[in-house]
Amino acid sequence: EVQLVESGGGLVQPGGSLRLSCVVSGYTPDFYTLGWFRQAPGKELEGVAGISSEGKTAFYIDDVKGRFTISRDIAKNTVYLQMNNLNTDDTAKYYCAAGIGLDGSNWYKPHAYGNWGQGTQVTVSS
């Protein structure tokens, strides 16, 4: 059974940074794309960033390009989301997810992922 556990959320001021981590267990890294999603109150679940199984290709939504960086340490079974220059619109619960056979056309679609973590809250406020 694939399990994902996120950590690293918290309260940060606008302009600040946070690094989220997600430890993945019970899976074969070679087959899985990993993604970060977020959901703000009253809004739909939104794909933020994704990374390919070998860790060489990263995907981002336009809103976070240049501010967020996704990376993957296959040896540690961990995926990271470095978030810089945060603003209040980034406030949301962030989820890590694992899916098979994803690429640039579908990495951002929640239904393409079969395994999810419980999420970690990120609040950006002064």
Buried (B, 14 or more C-beta within 10 A) or exposed (E): EBBBBBBBBEEBEEEBEBEBBBBBEEBEBEEBBBBBBBBBEEEEBBBBBBBBBEBEEBBBBEEBEEBBBBBBEEEEBBBBBBBBEBEEEBBBBBBBBBBBEBEEEBBBBBEBBEBBBEBBEBBBEE
